[in-house]
Amino acid sequence: MKKYLREIEVSGLILTAIGIVCALIWGTSFGAWACGFGLLLLLVVFLYKAFHWKEYERDNKQYIFIILIAILILFIQILIKR
């Protein structure tokens, strides 16, 4: 698992970014699936690194920040569309 962390992380970041852009352009329903799956991949990486906190402490703090910002953007999009 450790050797695939970087690939999973990059895939999650790309899908999250695509989801946010799609949500801004075409609406929340298009972007929610891509962003949700990207956040799920980031969550998998974060959970693995959380169990190895001392080795990945800096990365974990960045993940918390990225995930909170992405969730905040999606909630704002949902509130604006209503």
C-alpha positions in Angstrom: 0.0 0.0 0.0 2.8 2.4 0.9 4.2 2.4 -2.7 0.8 3.4 -4.2 0.0 6.2 -1.8 1.3 8.9 -4.1 -0.8 7.7 -7.1 -3.9 7.4 -5.0 -3.3 10.9 -3.6 -2.8 12.5 -7.0 -5.8 10.8 -8.4 -7.9 12.0 -5.4 -6.7 15.6 -5.8 -7.3 15.6 -9.6 -10.8 14.2 -9.2 -11.6 16.6 -6.4 -10.4 19.6 -8.6 -12.4 18.3 -11.5 -15.5 17.9 -9.3 -15.2 21.4 -8.0 -14.8 22.9 -11.5 -17.7 20.9 -12.8 -19.8 22.0 -9.9 -19.0 25.6 -10.6 -19.6 25.3 -14.4 -22.5 22.9 -14.8 -24.0 22.6 -11.3 -23.6 20.6 -8.2 -25.0 17.3 -9.4 -22.3 16.9 -12.1 -19.4 17.8 -9.8 -20.6 16.0 -6.6 -19.8 12.5 -7.9 -16.2 13.3 -9.0 -15.5 15.4 -6.0 -17.0 12.8 -3.6 -14.9 10.0 -5.1 -11.8 12.2 -5.0 -12.4 13.0 -1.4 -13.0 9.3 -0.7 -9.6 8.5 -2.2 -8.0 11.3 -0.2 -9.7 9.9 2.9 -8.2 6.5 2.3 -4.7 8.0 2.0 -5.3 10.2 5.1 -6.5 7.2 7.2 -3.4 5.2 6.2 -1.2 8.1 7.1 -3.2 8.8 10.3 -2.3 5.3 11.6 1.4 6.2 10.9 1.1 9.8 12.3 4.7 10.4 13.3 6.0 9.5 9.8 3.3 11.6 8.0 2.5 14.4 10.4 3.0 17.3 8.0 1.0 15.6 5.2 -1.9 14.9 7.6 -2.2 18.5 8.5 -2.3 19.5 4.8 -5.0 16.8 4.1 -7.2 18.1 6.9 -7.0 21.6 5.4 -7.6 20.4 1.8 -10.6 18.2 2.7 -12.2 20.9 4.8 -11.8 23.5 2.0 -13.3 21.1 -0.6 -16.3 20.3 1.7 -16.8 24.0 2.4 -16.8 24.8 -1.3 -19.4 22.0 -2.1 -21.7 23.2 0.8 -21.5 26.7 -0.5 -22.4 25.5 -4.0 -25.4 23.5 -2.6 -26.6 26.6 -0.7 -26.3 28.9 -3.7 -28.1 26.5 -6.1 -31.2 26.3 -3.8 
